[in-house]
Amino acid sequence: MKELGAKERRLATPIWLTIFVFGLHFVASSLDSIAVAQNQSFIFTAGGDHGAPNEADTRSSLQAIANSGAVFHLALGDLSYSDSGPEPTDGVTPSPWCSGTDPNRNIRLTIGETFPFQLIVGNHEDDDFVDGFINNFAVCLPDRMNSTGVYAAEYYSDYPQPNPYARFIMIGAGNDVNGVKYDYEPGNAHYAWLEATIDAARGSNIPWVIVGMHKNCLTIGNKSCEIGEALMDLLIAKRVDLVLQGHDHDYQRSKQLICANAGVFDASCVADDGADNVYSRGAGTLFLINGAFGGSGFTSIDCNDSERNYFASAMGGNGSVWRDGSCSTRRVGRGITVYTVSPDRIDAQFLMTYEVTGSGEPFYDSFSIINGNAPTPVVTPTVAPTNPPGGEVVTLNPVADAYVHEATPGENFGSSDALRTDASPVIRSYLRFQVPALSGNIARATLRVFAETSSGGGYQVYVTGGGWDESTINFTNAPALGSSFGSSAAFAANTWTTVDVTGLVTAAGQYDLALASADTTQVRFSSREGANPPQLIIDAVPTVPPTPSPIAGSMRDGIGIYARATGAWYLRNSASPGAPDYEANYGGGWAAPVAGDWNGDGADSLGVYDSANGNWYLRNSSNGGAPDITVSSYGGWWGLPISGDWDGNGSDNIGLFVPSTGEWLLRNSNSYGAPDVSFIYGGGWGYPVVGDWNGDGRDTIGIYNPTNGDWYLRNSNSGGGADAVVGGYGGWWGFPIAGDWDGDGRDTIGLFAYQTGLWLLRNSNSYGSPDISFSYGGSWGIPVSGDWNGSGSFPAGLMTFSDDWDRVNQTLNSLGAAYSLEDLLKFALDPSSPVGATATIRPTDAIEPTATEAAGRKPSPPPLMVTETESATVVPPTETLSPPSTMIPPEEATPDMAIPMSTTTLEQPTIGPNYPTNTPALEPPEASPIPAATFMPST
């Protein structure tokens, strides 16, 4: 029935796999596609002394950049340390640190091909060629901020455009590049250039001036004044707001200074001691050293150094912490500094991404620089929630809140400006929110509470009764705690904490919550009477009447849900809610579902893929039973299953997408053999998607980026630029799905909001409100779509997710920093592996942690291999395939459809260890013995 339209299939990938993939890989847009509204904030990151991605600490810092929402990173010198291989020094050959196809060598495979990773030379990349040459790094990490000057040696950038409020000046102080000595002494050209560049920013009314370089002057680490006191004096005299440095492999934040003398402390030089972590703009200059990104040695700080009293906070590899004039021991480690910049303030936080040594509480540091009469600082960088497609975001404050105290059981604290938690004596806080009637369905709800003190254990959120009053509640009459709904992560003082409460807040009405803690340290939060009242942030999407059920020949795709725990399928013949038209048992927790018209009869039917051995089990009907087609050993844990009509012959065939390389390996028959078509498009930063986007009768490829909801669609199965780009339709909360929803012969995009079971479907490949929206299923199941009754529609395929997000996320947090992508993928797809919060990883080949791993270095992973069969072996694709081209970056693509890019970026949520399953609109069956008709894999 090919003449009616094209067959189309979608990826069937367990979300515990995709969570691991997206925890390790992301793509960031170039600054050309990022617009920051005036008077709003943007985020950037900075750090020096990096190392290669095969180092666990370096990889964790690269991942932290992804999760921060940063629009660019300032790399403060000392880049690869030759850990990615021998470094060229000819100034032309790209460094292996930022080129090639090995994700353990090439940082761009983690940060994204076009993410602005702005370089400045360090002593390991200058004319001494210790570990390469800066020009070879600049070949593959070029300037992406329209800078002025000599990139990677002496240049500046203004941001955001066209009306900037920050100037970033990067200088190679103390280093030589191309025979030029970048020394800054009064009377020389470099000193004059820097002075004029700072003055020009002030003359243009740019409020913030930030200078970055590699080497230091003031430090309590193991370095000395290598940039010269004249340069330090100039920066202070010009009241530069922030000076960012690396070189010392530790972290140090100075006090705000109006002068300084290297080697000798002068108390009169301190304008603000930083004890309250808040500085006033223009009162002095703040120096921040962060050379603890990763890779190389972790140096100590000296709490007896003669310059120690120039510093407000510092930590080093000996576990020593200097804060407020005293020395202590903390748990310390690698990390980045995250900066949130607006016209009125800079908020900064050191984010420790990889713990190395020490004891006691983990080290943290945060501070703010305030311009004028800015409000009380909120130190933790946050990204405001972004509207779902066509929806709205509503922020609510409590209508009542209070805390109760076991030690004073009859006392009321309803008028306090604080909320509190403690386990001994018991202190709990109660909050009440009133959710108004909204114009659409609730897609996401987030509780935000501002913590004024730190906690290593976080807090738990409970549902509670509503029979309390703010002015009378006390420990004696307070409602009992109901069910636990979620928990926060550990947090530092003066930070916003978040807990996802989507499954609880589902409609208009009153919601009563309680905060409690198992931690015996009392924690203080801001109440609604305080400076930062709690918030309930609700993302709503419009309600669109569902499309009526199609009649025969309507060429519309239906939907379905696959219950991963039991292998049950619930299929609908239309894209609408209602009772299932078909139910079947086929598969189970070991299997990823796939769907397709395997025999060309015009109807889509069931299939499952076993990632443990690469076996496919396909049915020619939508009911349980023995497989009609079995394909052995085409794939494995390293590949994601896809299917589609690649050659336009009217039947669907199998395929694989390799996240680590971006390779597509497509077969034109459902049988074992070498790929008929192979190429590279995308990579681990995106979901593979498949559809007939132009109605020509063939299924072709696409990539969906969950970090910003962007879609890149191709009209042929080959590498190259995107033919259609859809910007900002979706985000982390929605999984992509596609199908011919309106029967016009073309496949279009859609989303499944896993937390609520909402389907949000578009009838065109463009940004806009959903044309169809309804609820069917929930987080316990996997969305699928297809033409189940053979009406002439063309199946849309599927996208999967986990019904155990919390334990997977906890496992990722405990394992992700120390294990490679290949290990995590193998662990994620191994059905015999327990998913839990342990530090033991058992992939299919039983790799055990070694002493080398325990020291923070992961050995090379096993090669990408698939299982042998009696007849042949699939050779590892990375060794045999030579793709004709790689994916053209999105900003270089010339799409067939002029679709504007969105500037939307969504924040990765913080999901606690007890994240619950939402109540689904369609109840899943109870677990029970699998009936005889249910297919089980052979041993």
C-alpha positions, -999 to +999 in steps of 0.1 A: +000+000+000+030+022-005+011+045-029-010+058+000+020+072+017+052+063+034+059+040+062+075+057+092+090+043+124+105+056+155+132+047+179+124+021+206+150+029+233+147+023+270+149+057+287+174+044+313+197+042+283+188+077+271+192+092+305+227+079+306+234+092+271+221+126+279+238+127+312+271+124+292+264+141+260+247+173+249+248+198+221+248+235+225+239+261+199+263+287+186+258+322+199+242+331+165+211+312+176+211+324+212+194+356+221+194+370+256+167+395+263+179+428+277+176+431+315+176+393+318+204+370+329+227+347+310+249+319+324+286+312+315+312+289+331+349+292+335+378+271+346+414+262+338+437+232+336+414+208+319+427+173+309+411+149+284+376+133+285+389+099+293+397+113+328+366+109+350+371+143+367+374+161+334+344+143+320+324+153+351+333+189+346+323+188+309+290+173+319+285+201+345+289+227+318+260+210+299+238+209+330+245+246+340+226+262+311+257+281+301+258+299+267+296+298+266+327+286+286+359+304+292+388+279+291+416+296+312+446+278+297+464+244+301+441+223+279+449+187+270+482+179+289+487+155+259+462+131+275+443+128+242+475+118+224+505+135+209+498+171+202+507+187+168+525+221+169+523+232+132+495+256+139+473+239+112+465+203+123+435+201+146+444+190+181+431+155+189+417+171+221+389+187+200+388+165+168+383+129+157+356+104+166+368+091+199+346+105+227+374+097+252+398+121+234+376+147+217+359+171+241+336+184+213+318+151+214+307+160+249+302+198+248+288+199+213+303+207+179+295+244+179+293+253+216+314+284+223+344+270+242+366+302+242+403+297+246+432+316+261+467+303+261+483+286+291+520+278+297+513+242+283+503+256+249+526+286+244+557+288+222+574+262+245+551+235+231+550+216+264+517+199+254+510+212+220+504+247+205+475+270+211+469+276+174+463+239+169+436+239+195+421+270+180+416+252+146+389+230+162+377+254+189+376+287+170+362+320+183+324+319+182+317+352+200+326+377+172+357+387+192+381+416+185+419+410+188+441+379+185+420+350+194+434+327+222+462+353+229+447+388+234+411+396+225+377+407+239+340+400+234+309+419+244+278+400+254+248+398+248+244+415+215+233+440+202+232+458+236+258+442+258+261+445+295+294+425+300+328+428+284+351+397+285+388+405+280+411+375+276+449+380+278+478+356+275+497+373+303+531+357+310+531+336+278+546+338+243+526+330+212+540+331+177+571+349+190+551+377+207+556+381+244+523+390+261+538+410+290+518+439+304+542+466+316+536+503+317+545+519+284+543+487+262+517+481+235+499+453+254+495+474+286+481+502+265+457+479+246+443+465+279+439+499+295+421+513+264+399+482+261+388+485+297+382+523+293+362+518+261+338+494+280+332+520+307+328+547+280+301+525+263+283+522+297+289+484+298+284+477+335+306+446+339+342+442+329+357+406+334+393+398+326+404+362+321+440+347+319+459+317+329+486+328+353+484+344+387+500+370+410+482+367+444+478+330+454+481+308+485+487+277+462+521+267+448+525+295+422+541+329+424+534+363+409+540+353+372+520+380+355+538+409+372+525+433+399+521+461+373+493+441+356+477+433+389+479+470+399+463+481+366+433+457+369+427+470+405+432+506+395+406+502+367+382+486+392+378+455+370+349+436+385+363+400+382+397+386+373+394+349+364+426+327+365+438+291+364+474+278+367+472+269+404+453+235+405+429+246+433+402+271+440+407+306+456+384+336+459+399+368+470+384+396+491+375+428+472+407+447+468+417+483+461+454+475+462+477+445+469+514+437+475+526+403+464+540+384+493+530+409+520+495+414+533+482+450+537+449+452+555+442+487+541+439+471+506+407+453+515+375+471+505+352+442+514+362+411+533+335+389+516+323+375+549+287+378+538+296+367+502+282+399+488+302+427+472+293+461+457+302+468+421+330+494+418+342+491+453+372+470+443+385+441+423+379+404+430+403+377+419+391+341+414+414+312+407+399+280+395+425+256+381+406+225+393+387+216+362+404+182+359+431+162+344+464+170+361+476+172+397+455+187+425+476+212+444+475+221+481+468+255+496+489+269+524+468+283+553+500+299+566+509+317+533+518+353+537+490+363+512+463+342+530+444+373+543+438+386+508+415+356+503+380+350+516+377+314+506+400+287+492+404+249+490+432+226+478+441+190+471+454+185+507+418+188+520+425+222+536+399+249+534+406+286+541+375+306+550+369+337+570+404+338+584+406+302+597+417+268+583+397+236+584+394+202+566+366+195+542+358+171+514+373+187+483+374+180+445+374+192+409+348+215+395+338+246+375+326+280+385+291+289+372+283+326+367+248+342+362+251+377+348+224+404+345+228+442+342+224+445+380+244+416+394+267+387+390+260+356+410+287+329+411+290+294+425+318+269+426+302+236+415+322+206+428+317+179+402+342+152+413+352+146+449+389+137+453+399+138+490+393+151+525+368+146+553+338+163+568+313+184+549+319+190+511+334+223+502+313+249+485+316+286+477+293+312+463+291+350+461+274+379+444+285+413+431+256+438+432+253+468+410+234+497+427+203+488+447+198+453+434+177+429+455+190+404+480+212+379+462+201+345+451+234+328+447+226+295+429+224+300+392+190+290+380+173+289+346+137+299+346+113+272+335+103+275+299+068+273+286+058+240+270+048+244+234+020+269+232+016+269+270+022+291+300+042+292+333+025+302+365+045+310+396+026+308+429+036+317+465+021+300+495-011+313+509+000+299+543+032+285+558+046+278+592+070+254+611+063+234+642+089+225+669+089+193+691+107+211+719+079+238+722+049+217+712+023+244+720+041+274+703+030+288+669+056+300+644+032+311+616+045+347+615+082+338+613+102+348+583+117+313+583+108+277+578+129+250+594+135+212+594+154+190+618+153+154+628+162+158+665+143+175+680+117+171+653+110+203+634+087+203+603+074+230+580+040+232+564+031+250+531-003+256+515-007+265+478-039+274+460-037+265+424-062+285+402-081+272+372-057+271+342-064+273+305-047+240+298-034+208+313-005+207+338+026+193+322+050+200+351+050+213+386+081+222+406+084+232+443+112+257+449+123+266+484+152+290+492+177+275+517+194+300+540+217+274+555+233+242+540+223+206+543+242+175+533+211+153+533+184+176+518+147+174+528+117+153+520+083+165+507+052+149+522+015+152+513-005+163+544-040+171+555-054+206+551-070+211+585-045+236+598-043+274+601-011+294+598-019+314+630-027+284+652-007+254+640+018+239+664+035+206+670+006+192+690-022+199+665-002+197+633-016+172+607+003+139+605+026+134+575+010+115+546+029+098+518+064+109+509+064+124+475+100+134+467+131+149+481+157+175+474+194+169+468+220+182+492+224+220+490+246+249+500+235+280+519+218+308+501+205+286+473+172+276+457+163+240+461+138+221+439+116+191+441+095+179+412+058+175+423+042+170+389+024+138+399+008+155+429-003+189+414-026+178+386-055+203+386-068+234+403-073+232+440-056+234+474-024+215+480-009+211+515+027+199+518+051+193+546+089+195+546+108+171+570+144+159+573+163+129+585+193+151+591+200+161+627+213+195+617+187+222+617+181+238+583+166+273+578+145+283+547+129+315+538+091+316+545+065+336+527+072+364+551+110+362+543+130+377+514+126+347+491+092+331+495+087+295+485+073+290+450+052+265+431+060+267+394+034+252+371+039+246+334+006+243+316-002+233+280-033+241+261-062+217+259-070+208+223-100+186+214-088+152+203-090+143+167-120+119+161-112+083+154-102+077+118-122+056+094-107+031+070-085+048+044-081+080+065-044+076+065-040+086+101-017+070+126-029+056+159-011+055+193-003+029+219+014+022+253+038-006+260+040-016+297+076-024+302+072-043+334+048-068+319+052-066+282+016-057+277+006-035+246-024-012+246-031+001+211-055+027+198-065+031+162-066+069+165-046+097+181-071+102+209-080+090+244-102+060+251-102+023+256-076+002+238-087-012+204-061-040+208-043-056+238-015-081+236+013-096+258+046-097+239+079-090+255+087-078+290+112-059+310+141-074+291+128-060+257+126-027+240+095-024+218+097-017+180+068-016+155+066-019+118+049-034+088+073-062+085+055-081+057+041-052+037+004-059+043-003-023+052-007-029+089+018-023+116+025-050+141+046-058+171+083-064+177+108-064+205+146-059+206+169-076+231+199-053+236+218-080+256+224-100+224+212-079+196+183-102+187+151-090+171+117-108+175+091-096+150+053-104+148+032-100+116+001-093+138-008-072+168-012-100+192+010-123+213+025-155+201+058-169+187+078-145+165+073-147+127+107-133+120+139-136+142+170-116+134+200-128+155+229-107+167+223-075+147+233-050+173+239-051+211+241-028+240+260-002+220+232+004+195+197+018+197+170+000+176+151+019+149+130+008+119+116+022+087+110+018+050+145+028+040+142+018+003+105+027-004+094-009-011+064-008+012+077-029+041+097-019+071+132-030+081+155-029+110+183-004+118+206+008+145+218+041+158+252+042+176+251+071+201+289+072+208+297+078+171+264+091+155+265+062+130+233+049+114+234+013+103+204+004+082+192-029+066+169-032+036+157-066+048+148-081+082+178-105+082+213-107+095+241-091+074+262-061+069+245-027+069+231-018+034+233+019+043+257+036+068+266+072+075+270+097+104+244+122+114+242+135+150+256+118+180+250+110+217+236+144+224+203+136+206+175+111+201+173+094+167+139+099+150+125+085+117+097+096+094+087+104+058+090+142+063+084+151+026+059+125+016+081+108-010+074+073+002+107+067+020+115+070+057+144+091+065+163+102+096+162+130+122+177+141+155+159+155+185+178+175+211+161+173+245+182+201+261+164+227+240+136+209+221+152+214+186+146+189+158+169+184+128+152+164+100+168+150+068+150+140+036+175+114+027+194+087+046+228+103+045+250+127+063+247+164+056+228+195+067+193+194+081+165+199+055+141+210+081+149+225+115+122+229+142+133+250+171+122+248+207+093+223+204+099+202+235+126+197+261+137+172+288+101+167+299+089+154+266+099+124+244+097+127+207+073+108+186+062+113+150+034+101+127+009+111+100-016+126+124-039+143+098-036+118+069-018+141+044+009+116+036+036+134+056+050+125+090+051+153+116+065+157+150+049+151+185+058+149+221+048+126+250+050+142+284+059+111+304+050+126+338+014+132+329+007+110+300+000+140+277+004+136+240+012+169+222+010+164+184+017+188+155+003+186+120+033+204+105+070+203+111+071+237+126+070+254+160+036+262+174+008+251+198-002+214+196-028+207+170-039+176+190-035+170+228-049+144+251-039+120+279-033+083+274-009+063+296+016+076+321+051+072+333+047+034+337+046+028+300+063+035+267+046+055+240+042+039+205+024+048+173+014+031+141-013+020+117-025-010+137-056-017+116-041-012+082-064+017+074-038+032+050-020+053+076+017+051+080+031+041+114+048+067+135+071+046+156+079+050+193+100+065+220+106+049+254+111+060+289+116+044+323+090+037+350+119+038+375+135+072+368+144+078+404+167+047+409+183+052+374+190+088+382+205+079+416+226+052+399+238+077+374+248+102+402+268+075+420+284+059+389+285+086+362+316+104+373+338+073+374+327+052+345+329+056+307+299+061+284+304+026+270+302+011+305+271+031+314+253+021+282+262-015+288+250-014+324+218+004+314+209-022+288+219-053+307+186-069+320+205-088+347+220-056+362+202-044+393+192-008+390+200+008+423+221+033+443+251+011+447+286+018+436+288-016+419+285-018+381+280-051+364+278-048+327+274-078+305+311-087+305+313-084+343+338-056+344+347-050+381+360-018+395+398-019+398+423+000+418+429+022+388+392+030+386+391+037+423+419+063+417+397+081+393+410+068+360+388+045+339+406+020+316+397+019+280+363+003+274+359-029+255+355-025+217+321-021+202+313-057+192+282-077+184+275-113+191+286-140+167+262-162+149+268-196+133+271-180+099+289-147+103+299-119+126+290-082+123+323-064+124+324-035+148+310-005+129+337+019+141+363-003+124+346-009+091+324+021+082+338+052+065+309+076+065+309+100+035+304+131+057+296+142+092+265+161+103+267+197+093+263+220+123+227+233+125+237+270+119+253+260+086+224+240+074+201+253+046+167+237+055+140+232+029+116+247+053+122+282+067+116+274+103+129+299+129+151+286+157+139+290+192+159+306+219+144+284+245+166+263+269+151+241+296+167+233+329+176+198+337+154+189+367+167+177+401+150+144+408+151+130+442+157+093+451+121+086+458+105+101+427+070+085+425+051+071+396+023+093+385-013+080+386-019+071+349-050+080+329-048+044+317-042+019+346-015-007+339-022-043+346-011-059+378+021-080+375+011-116+371+026-148+356+030-144+319+004-164+300+015-192+276+010-170+246+035-144+257+068-147+239+099-151+261+135-149+249+154-182+246+183-188+269 
